[in-house]
Amino acid sequence: RKAVEMTGLGEGEQALDVCCGSGDLTRLLASKVGHQGKAVGLDFARPMLQYAAAKTSKIQSNGAKKGAAEITWLKGDAMKLPFGDGQFDGVTVGYGLR
């Protein structure tokens, strides 16, 4: 939670979580930027992305995380990000550093 606060993100902004793993940090970012924002979770491991998406769906079906941004789960390489410079207002790499 502290990492999310340190991004300085606000409502309606765009967030990227590189090496998102199970998506825990990505979901927190989505809550931070709200339903008008954008959150992207990027990971090289498709099984982790599938797990993250399934976990997110389960949480949402239980009524949690209302008002959060919709999350885009994307397979990609952290060393070759498929985004332009300045596309996101805040970026985290929590699981990539563990």
N, C-alpha and C positions, 0 to 999 in steps of 0.2 A: 504493500500500500504506500509505503514511503517513496518508492521509486516512481509510482504514478503521480504522487504529489509533486515530486521534484521536476517532472516534465513541464509543469506550469500550464498544462493543457486546460482548456475551458470548453464550454458548450459550443457545439457546432464546428469544432476543429477536427483535424485529421491526425490519426495516430497509427504508428507502425510498430509492431512487436516482432523483431527479428529473432529467429530461433525460438519460436513461440511454444514448442513442446505441447503440453496438454492444454494450453490456452488460458491458464489461470490469470496471468498478467494481461493478456489480450482482453479478457472479459472485464477486468478492472478498468482498462483504458476505455473500453466501449461505454462503460457506465459514466466515466469522467466526461467524455465528449458528448454524451447524450444522443437522443434519437435524430438530431439534425447533423450530428458529426459522422465521422467515418473511422472505422477501425479495421486494420488488416493484420492478420497473423501469418507470418511467413516461416516455413520450416522446410528442410530438405527431405524429411522423412514422411512419406505419405501416410503410413500407419498412425503417426502422431497427429497429423492433421485430421484424419478420420476420427480418431479418439476425441480430439478437441471439439470437432463439430458435433459429435454425438453427445458429448458431455454438455455442451452449450444448449443443444435442443432439449435435453432432459431438464436442465435448470429452467429454461424458458417455459416448458410445458407445466412446470410446477408453479408458475406465476412469478418467479423471481426475475430480477434484472429488467423490470419494465422501465421504459424510458431510455434504455441503453441503445447505442448505435448498433446497426446491423453489422455483423462481422463477416469479412471476406477472408476465407482460408486459402492460402496460396502456397503451392510447392515452389521452392526456389532456393538459390544459393546465396548465402549471406555475403559472399565475396563478390558476387555479380548481381547486385540488386536490380530488379527490372523496373526501376522508377527513376524519374528525373530528379535533379537536385532541387531541393526546396519544396518538394511535393507534400511533405508532411510537416505538421506543426510540432510534433514530438515523436521521438523514437526511443524504444527500449530494446535491450539485448540481455534480458535477465537470465534465461536458461543457457545461452551461448557462453556465458562466463563461468558456469559452474563446473 
